[in-house]
Amino acid sequence: MGRTDFGQMNCSIARTVDILAEPWTLLILRDVLMGIRQFDEIRQDLGISTNVLADRLKRLSAHGVVEGRPYGAHPNRFEYHLTEKGRDAVPILLALVAWGDRWEAGRAGAPTDVIHTQCGARTALVAHCSACGEPLAPDALEYRNGRGARTGRGTRLLRERLASRRRPR
């Protein structure tokens, strides 16, 4: 049985999941973000097999999330860096950190502190409205069909339900 192609679903979450939501992939992105960029270093840090790491890096590169840059005297050795698309995924990683610190860190506390270099304070991701700046709380959100909405696999009921809930403004 083949892997479901979430990238073909008409849903931004499904398309993102198709590229990023695999545990090794997220941990690879974490390592690259935090400066562990060479293949052997990533493999050593994660304890991941060579073939799985190569596969995940190839997929991330193919989707433009990371780019390999040759280093040293060996032309087949690369350091991996986040592209603009990869840097745009950082809030996803920070959201996972914030959730994990709150719900899974336990008494030991957060394994990593995220420090905002501009003010020097420990920080965590907090979602705010891009228009008014207010915090985004689940009960303060409404979902509507967007310009690209269509019904299909992964959205068979969703589009119809969103259309029926539309409130006049």
Secondary structure, DSSP 8 states (H G I E B T S, - for coil): -----GGGSS-HHHHHHHHH-SHHHHHHHHHHHTT--BHHHHHHHHT--HHHHHHHHHHHHHTTSEEEEE-SS-TT-EEEEE-HHHHTTHHHHHHHHHHHHHHTSGGG--SS--B-TTT--B-----B-TTT--B--GGG------TT---STT-TTHHHHHHHT----
